[in-house]
């Protein structure tokens, strides 16, 4: 899979908060960017795209353990349709987000974050988005080249 050069932005969508992660322009590393309130998502995306070249979005798709759609799947699909309409110059991909929050909490622990910081949902959300984005890069066997 070849994606043109530029940043890939990952979205871990929740009803209250949205975790955002981004790649470097060469699409090698995924890093946490920000956690925002859900109602600011489109404003944030518009402002970010004006500053940075974003070529694709990866949206975490919430699934049940058995791989079927969850209650949040339709919400995420609706948000994805809106993103596709407003930002039609960027490709949009889905990535299974099962276990991303649990992995994010473990990663924060292993990185030495304090208990208070590990329990901060904003840290969990942007770290989850990073895990979703890194999983996308691995699953597509994409290394920036």
Buried (B, 14 or more C-beta within 10 A) or exposed (E): EEBEEBBBBBBBBBEEBBBBBBBEBEBEEBBBBBBBEEEEBEEBBEEBBEEEEBBBBBBBBBBEEEEEEBEBBEBBEEBBEEBEEEBEEBBBBBBBBBEBBEBBBBBBEEEEBEEEBBEBBBBBBBBBBBBBBBBBBEEBEBEEE
